[in-house]
Amino acid sequence: MMTLDKFEEATEAVKKVILRTELMYSDYFSNTTGNKVYLKPENMQFTGAYKVRGAYYKISTLSKEERDKGLITASAGNHAQGVAYAAKLYNAKAVIVMPATTPLIKVNRTKSYGAEVILYGNVYDEACQYAYKLSEEQGYTFIHPFNDETIATGQGSIAMEIFKDLPTVDIILAPVGGGGLLAGVATLAKQLNPNVKVIGVEPAGAACMKESLKVGHVVTLPSVDTIADGTAVKTPGDVIFPYIQKYVDDIITVEDHELIVNFLDIIENHKMVVENSGLLTVAALKHLDCKDKKIVSILSGGNMDIITVASIVQHGLIQRGRVFTVSVLLPDRPGELVNVASVIAKAQGNVIRLEHNQFVSINRHSAVELTITMETFGHEHKDSIFQALVDNGYNPKLCQPCKIY
């Protein structure tokens, strides 16, 4: 059972392996939401995510015999690193089954702690089934990433730290994949203060917990589709589900496009890299119908590969109107490119890419296509540049953005 004594024990145990992530007050999110918003930056942990808490606490409670058998788990990445790191401290063998779609940085970091990594399946659930199979065949001790009371108790140490930093917290937002973090945080939070609200946040494309709570029992989604790979879970944990039913006040779902713009918000205003699953709680702030509340958003992890970072930055700039692409048709004669560039310059647009297609028409002397990608200050500025092109006799058409990088 997840009792206060167990939470206190777990909090003391994990101090050996975690970085104490103190709450960060966010002027930006406080001003944009009308609340007092604090960030719990678990993306700054040594393993890049909160998962080391539950993994280490669980492994610390095992017998030597259980550890000597070797440890196995399935994970989309962050729990994998937590288990691998903890296993290394106990000199135990660790086998990690990860979905084949796992970002490379998570795979490599898991290997760096000495674990054997097996890539299997496209989503966590498929990897988990294979890990159970290997556990039975090889006799490994299975360490579940979320469907375990001891794991959830270790994750709940986050709530203990939140209350030490901010005893008067009103709302705690926690990401939801399988539910281990949410169950641990909610259970301890309600023991410390029954009036605090605990809200889970999950991607709309993998809303297994919301669907399960709706019908009153654990359900399995037919599929998941989200850029938040760390929370792309089809079936929540049945062991920890009763805790969520009892202690969680609400579940908010967030669309992928909301995560993209919040990635830019975090980078620009807090100079941190937070992975998509960790951004769920930040994106959820605009879904809350409250003012002047003290809110803590748990940033669960920051393990992102560079290719994903580049892609999200580009899409975020496009969504914000900071980058856009237009095409215009020009006569193929000297000076036309200068004329267009002059119009854009007067409107303070910054050209970052040009493509000149002479073969858009059979008669290239009557028309060639110029495709221009520009950097702007936002949607208003973008519209003013577009209108300037119209006013100067061009017939601009918005295009699918060119790749910036």
PLY file of the C-alpha trace (Angstrom):
ply
format ascii 1.0
element vertex 405
property float x
property float y
property float z
element edge 404
property int vertex1
property int vertex2
end_header
0.00 0.00 0.00
1.10 3.55 -0.69
1.18 4.86 2.86
2.77 8.02 4.20
5.49 5.92 5.85
6.34 4.33 2.52
6.43 7.69 0.77
8.80 9.03 3.42
10.98 5.93 3.05
11.05 6.32 -0.73
11.89 10.02 -0.49
14.90 9.27 1.68
16.01 6.38 -0.54
15.96 8.30 -3.81
18.06 11.13 -2.40
21.05 8.92 -3.20
20.41 9.04 -6.94
18.47 12.17 -7.79
19.13 15.82 -8.28
16.88 17.85 -5.97
14.82 19.74 -8.55
13.59 22.85 -6.79
10.47 24.60 -8.07
11.02 27.37 -10.61
8.57 30.27 -10.66
7.55 31.10 -14.22
6.85 34.75 -14.89
5.91 33.91 -18.47
3.29 31.23 -17.76
2.02 33.11 -14.72
1.41 36.23 -16.79
-0.22 34.37 -19.67
-2.59 32.36 -17.45
-3.39 34.71 -14.56
-2.13 32.16 -12.04
1.09 31.66 -10.10
2.79 28.92 -12.08
5.76 26.91 -10.82
7.71 24.34 -12.83
9.07 21.12 -11.35
12.03 20.52 -13.73
12.50 16.75 -13.66
14.03 17.14 -17.12
17.15 18.23 -15.21
17.61 14.84 -13.49
20.87 12.95 -14.07
19.04 10.49 -16.30
17.00 13.26 -17.89
13.67 12.26 -16.30
11.84 11.51 -13.06
11.71 7.76 -13.77
14.93 7.07 -11.86
12.99 7.70 -8.64
10.62 4.78 -8.96
13.16 2.49 -10.60
15.77 2.97 -7.90
13.31 2.68 -5.03
11.83 -0.51 -6.48
15.23 -2.12 -7.04
16.35 -1.10 -3.54
13.45 -3.10 -2.06
14.34 -6.30 -3.95
16.24 -9.12 -2.33
19.80 -9.87 -3.46
18.51 -13.07 -5.02
15.97 -11.16 -7.10
18.62 -8.71 -8.28
21.12 -11.47 -9.05
18.65 -13.07 -11.47
19.00 -10.00 -13.64
16.47 -7.24 -14.16
14.28 -6.69 -17.18
11.82 -3.99 -18.15
10.07 -2.42 -21.11
10.16 1.30 -21.65
9.79 4.05 -24.22
13.04 5.43 -22.85
13.01 7.23 -19.52
12.19 4.27 -17.27
14.78 2.33 -19.24
17.48 4.76 -18.19
16.25 4.74 -14.60
16.41 0.93 -14.38
19.76 0.77 -16.17
21.26 3.40 -13.86
19.93 1.78 -10.68
20.96 -1.70 -11.82
24.50 -0.45 -12.41
24.66 0.86 -8.84
23.69 -2.61 -7.58
25.96 -4.43 -10.06
22.92 -6.19 -11.49
22.39 -7.19 -15.11
19.73 -5.09 -16.86
17.87 -6.00 -20.05
15.70 -3.28 -21.53
13.11 -3.85 -24.27
12.31 -0.60 -26.07
9.96 0.13 -28.99
11.78 0.33 -32.32
10.51 3.92 -32.60
12.37 5.07 -29.46
14.49 8.20 -30.05
18.16 7.36 -30.52
19.29 9.49 -27.58
17.22 7.36 -25.19
18.59 4.12 -26.65
22.20 5.27 -26.48
21.93 6.65 -22.97
20.35 3.42 -21.75
23.25 1.48 -23.26
25.72 3.90 -21.67
24.67 2.68 -18.21
25.65 -0.87 -19.18
22.22 -2.25 -20.04
21.47 -4.66 -22.88
18.91 -3.00 -25.16
16.48 -4.92 -27.35
14.34 -2.99 -29.83
10.96 -4.62 -30.36
7.51 -3.47 -31.52
6.23 -0.05 -32.50
4.69 1.03 -29.17
5.38 0.44 -25.50
2.67 -2.20 -25.11
4.25 -4.47 -27.72
7.67 -4.07 -26.13
6.20 -4.89 -22.74
4.65 -8.16 -23.92
8.01 -9.25 -25.30
9.78 -8.28 -22.07
7.34 -10.44 -20.07
8.09 -13.32 -22.45
11.84 -12.95 -21.93
11.35 -12.68 -18.18
9.56 -16.02 -18.09
12.07 -17.71 -20.37
15.24 -16.37 -18.72
14.06 -16.00 -15.12
14.71 -12.25 -14.99
13.03 -10.10 -12.34
10.56 -7.81 -14.10
10.50 -4.11 -13.15
7.27 -2.60 -14.45
7.52 1.05 -15.51
4.22 2.11 -13.94
1.87 -0.70 -12.89
3.46 -1.27 -9.51
2.71 0.29 -6.13
6.39 0.45 -5.16
7.31 2.17 -8.42
4.46 4.64 -7.96
5.57 5.30 -4.38
9.03 6.21 -5.62
7.54 8.59 -8.18
5.44 10.12 -5.41
8.61 11.52 -3.85
8.07 14.36 -6.34
4.96 15.41 -4.42
6.91 15.36 -1.14
9.40 17.83 -2.62
6.63 20.01 -4.07
5.00 20.41 -0.66
8.33 21.21 0.98
8.94 23.97 -1.58
5.34 25.19 -1.80
3.13 24.01 1.11
0.21 26.15 -0.13
0.06 24.64 -3.63
-3.49 24.59 -5.04
-3.13 22.46 -8.17
-0.57 19.88 -9.30
-0.44 18.89 -12.97
1.19 15.54 -13.80
1.70 13.85 -17.18
-0.05 10.52 -17.75
1.18 7.55 -19.71
0.48 4.36 -17.82
-0.36 6.23 -14.61
2.50 5.49 -12.19
3.59 9.08 -11.73
0.03 10.36 -11.43
-0.97 7.65 -8.92
2.04 8.30 -6.69
1.77 12.09 -6.78
-2.00 12.13 -6.26
-1.99 9.61 -3.42
0.66 11.43 -1.42
-0.70 14.89 -2.24
-4.14 14.00 -0.91
-2.60 12.56 2.26
-0.69 15.78 2.83
-3.57 18.08 1.86
-6.99 16.67 0.85
-7.91 20.06 -0.65
-5.15 20.18 -3.24
-6.30 19.34 -6.76
-4.30 16.80 -8.74
-4.93 16.74 -12.48
-3.49 14.30 -14.97
-2.59 15.41 -18.49
-2.30 13.02 -21.40
-1.99 13.33 -25.18
-5.30 13.29 -27.04
-3.86 10.63 -29.32
-3.18 8.27 -26.42
-5.89 9.08 -23.88
-6.09 5.62 -22.31
-6.55 6.93 -18.75
-9.36 9.30 -19.62
-11.20 6.52 -21.45
-10.66 4.12 -18.55
-11.99 6.56 -15.97
-14.98 7.25 -18.18
-16.10 3.60 -18.10
-14.82 2.81 -14.60
-12.26 0.15 -15.51
-9.00 -0.19 -17.42
-9.46 -0.26 -21.19
-7.05 -0.79 -24.05
-7.02 1.67 -26.92
-6.95 0.13 -30.40
-4.00 2.36 -31.31
-2.09 5.45 -30.21
-0.89 8.36 -32.31
1.08 11.15 -30.64
4.46 12.88 -30.75
4.60 12.47 -26.96
6.38 9.11 -27.19
6.97 8.83 -23.44
3.22 8.72 -22.80
2.18 6.72 -25.88
0.54 3.93 -23.88
-2.49 1.90 -25.00
-3.35 0.32 -21.62
-2.97 2.04 -18.21
-1.94 0.08 -15.13
-4.71 -1.89 -13.42
-2.80 -2.09 -10.12
-2.50 1.68 -9.75
-5.85 2.49 -11.40
-7.86 2.42 -8.12
-5.56 5.11 -6.67
-6.21 7.31 -9.67
-9.95 6.76 -9.41
-9.86 7.75 -5.75
-7.40 10.64 -5.69
-7.23 12.29 -9.13
-9.61 15.21 -9.68
-9.57 15.38 -13.47
-7.82 14.38 -16.68
-7.01 16.94 -19.38
-6.11 15.90 -22.91
-3.77 17.93 -25.09
-3.35 17.95 -28.86
0.09 17.51 -30.41
0.10 20.98 -31.97
-0.16 22.49 -28.48
3.02 20.71 -27.44
4.92 22.18 -30.39
4.33 25.83 -29.48
4.95 25.15 -25.80
8.32 23.67 -26.70
9.26 27.10 -28.05
7.80 28.80 -24.96
10.00 26.74 -22.65
13.14 27.23 -24.72
12.66 30.97 -25.20
11.53 31.81 -21.67
13.27 29.20 -19.49
16.23 28.09 -21.65
15.39 24.41 -21.12
14.80 21.43 -23.39
11.70 19.49 -22.32
10.48 16.46 -24.23
6.96 16.32 -25.61
5.54 14.21 -22.76
7.04 16.62 -20.26
5.33 19.52 -22.00
1.84 18.10 -21.44
1.41 19.90 -18.14
2.54 23.23 -19.59
0.12 22.92 -22.50
-2.65 22.09 -20.01
-2.31 25.45 -18.25
-4.53 27.15 -20.84
-7.21 24.51 -20.31
-7.66 25.40 -16.64
-10.61 27.59 -15.71
-9.12 29.39 -12.71
-7.25 32.51 -11.67
-4.84 33.41 -8.85
-4.10 29.76 -8.04
-0.70 28.33 -7.18
-0.08 25.70 -9.83
2.82 23.27 -10.21
3.50 21.77 -13.63
5.68 18.66 -13.50
8.11 18.64 -16.42
8.65 14.88 -16.48
11.67 14.62 -18.79
13.99 16.20 -21.31
15.37 13.36 -23.41
14.99 14.45 -27.04
17.16 13.68 -30.04
18.44 16.60 -32.10
16.46 15.69 -35.22
13.21 15.84 -33.23
14.25 19.16 -31.68
14.95 20.65 -35.12
11.62 19.43 -36.49
9.60 20.77 -33.57
11.35 24.15 -33.66
10.56 24.49 -37.35
6.91 23.51 -36.96
6.59 25.78 -33.94
7.91 28.78 -35.86
5.44 28.07 -38.65
2.51 27.77 -36.23
3.39 31.09 -34.64
3.67 32.87 -37.97
7.37 33.43 -37.38
8.18 31.69 -40.67
6.05 31.48 -43.80
6.40 30.77 -47.49
4.74 32.43 -50.51
5.09 32.03 -54.24
4.72 34.74 -56.90
4.81 34.61 -60.70
7.26 37.03 -62.38
8.31 37.84 -65.94
11.76 36.35 -66.54
13.69 39.61 -66.99
16.42 41.44 -65.14
15.36 43.45 -62.10
12.18 41.54 -61.17
13.82 39.72 -58.27
15.15 43.02 -56.94
11.67 44.54 -57.10
10.13 41.74 -55.04
13.00 41.84 -52.55
12.51 45.59 -52.18
8.82 45.18 -51.30
9.67 42.56 -48.68
12.51 44.66 -47.25
10.28 47.73 -46.86
7.83 45.54 -44.94
10.75 44.38 -42.74
10.56 40.79 -43.85
13.73 38.71 -43.63
14.24 36.31 -46.54
15.84 33.04 -45.45
15.30 30.95 -48.58
14.60 31.51 -52.29
13.67 29.05 -55.02
13.51 30.19 -58.65
11.58 27.84 -60.96
11.91 28.75 -64.64
9.93 25.73 -65.80
6.56 26.53 -64.23
5.37 27.67 -67.67
6.22 26.64 -71.22
6.84 30.32 -71.97
9.32 31.21 -69.21
9.58 34.76 -70.57
5.98 35.38 -69.50
6.18 33.72 -66.10
8.64 32.09 -63.72
7.81 31.09 -60.18
9.63 32.59 -57.22
9.10 30.81 -53.89
10.17 32.84 -50.87
10.51 31.66 -47.26
10.62 34.54 -44.78
11.19 35.11 -41.09
8.65 37.45 -39.46
7.62 38.75 -36.04
4.31 36.88 -35.97
0.98 36.52 -37.76
0.27 40.27 -37.98
3.64 40.94 -39.55
3.18 37.99 -41.89
-0.19 39.39 -43.04
1.30 42.85 -43.61
4.03 41.43 -45.86
1.47 39.43 -47.79
-0.67 42.55 -48.26
2.37 44.59 -49.38
2.97 42.06 -52.15
-0.69 42.32 -53.19
-0.56 46.15 -53.14
2.46 46.12 -55.44
0.69 44.11 -58.12
1.86 40.62 -57.24
-0.52 37.73 -56.70
1.12 35.86 -53.81
0.00 32.39 -52.80
0.74 30.77 -49.46
2.73 27.57 -49.83
3.67 24.61 -47.73
6.76 25.89 -45.90
10.14 24.95 -47.24
12.51 23.22 -44.88
14.47 25.83 -42.97
17.39 23.65 -41.91
0 1
1 2
2 3
3 4
4 5
5 6
6 7
7 8
8 9
9 10
10 11
11 12
12 13
13 14
14 15
15 16
16 17
17 18
18 19
19 20
20 21
21 22
22 23
23 24
24 25
25 26
26 27
27 28
28 29
29 30
30 31
31 32
32 33
33 34
34 35
35 36
36 37
37 38
38 39
39 40
40 41
41 42
42 43
43 44
44 45
45 46
46 47
47 48
48 49
49 50
50 51
51 52
52 53
53 54
54 55
55 56
56 57
57 58
58 59
59 60
60 61
61 62
62 63
63 64
64 65
65 66
66 67
67 68
68 69
69 70
70 71
71 72
72 73
73 74
74 75
75 76
76 77
77 78
78 79
79 80
80 81
81 82
82 83
83 84
84 85
85 86
86 87
87 88
88 89
89 90
90 91
91 92
92 93
93 94
94 95
95 96
96 97
97 98
98 99
99 100
100 101
101 102
102 103
103 104
104 105
105 106
106 107
107 108
108 109
109 110
110 111
111 112
112 113
113 114
114 115
115 116
116 117
117 118
118 119
119 120
120 121
121 122
122 123
123 124
124 125
125 126
126 127
127 128
128 129
129 130
130 131
131 132
132 133
133 134
134 135
135 136
136 137
137 138
138 139
139 140
140 141
141 142
142 143
143 144
144 145
145 146
146 147
147 148
148 149
149 150
150 151
151 152
152 153
153 154
154 155
155 156
156 157
157 158
158 159
159 160
160 161
161 162
162 163
163 164
164 165
165 166
166 167
167 168
168 169
169 170
170 171
171 172
172 173
173 174
174 175
175 176
176 177
177 178
178 179
179 180
180 181
181 182
182 183
183 184
184 185
185 186
186 187
187 188
188 189
189 190
190 191
191 192
192 193
193 194
194 195
195 196
196 197
197 198
198 199
199 200
200 201
201 202
202 203
203 204
204 205
205 206
206 207
207 208
208 209
209 210
210 211
211 212
212 213
213 214
214 215
215 216
216 217
217 218
218 219
219 220
220 221
221 222
222 223
223 224
224 225
225 226
226 227
227 228
228 229
229 230
230 231
231 232
232 233
233 234
234 235
235 236
236 237
237 238
238 239
239 240
240 241
241 242
242 243
243 244
244 245
245 246
246 247
247 248
248 249
249 250
250 251
251 252
252 253
253 254
254 255
255 256
256 257
257 258
258 259
259 260
260 261
261 262
262 263
263 264
264 265
265 266
266 267
267 268
268 269
269 270
270 271
271 272
272 273
273 274
274 275
275 276
276 277
277 278
278 279
279 280
280 281
281 282
282 283
283 284
284 285
285 286
286 287
287 288
288 289
289 290
290 291
291 292
292 293
293 294
294 295
295 296
296 297
297 298
298 299
299 300
300 301
301 302
302 303
303 304
304 305
305 306
306 307
307 308
308 309
309 310
310 311
311 312
312 313
313 314
314 315
315 316
316 317
317 318
318 319
319 320
320 321
321 322
322 323
323 324
324 325
325 326
326 327
327 328
328 329
329 330
330 331
331 332
332 333
333 334
334 335
335 336
336 337
337 338
338 339
339 340
340 341
341 342
342 343
343 344
344 345
345 346
346 347
347 348
348 349
349 350
350 351
351 352
352 353
353 354
354 355
355 356
356 357
357 358
358 359
359 360
360 361
361 362
362 363
363 364
364 365
365 366
366 367
367 368
368 369
369 370
370 371
371 372
372 373
373 374
374 375
375 376
376 377
377 378
378 379
379 380
380 381
381 382
382 383
383 384
384 385
385 386
386 387
387 388
388 389
389 390
390 391
391 392
392 393
393 394
394 395
395 396
396 397
397 398
398 399
399 400
400 401
401 402
402 403
403 404
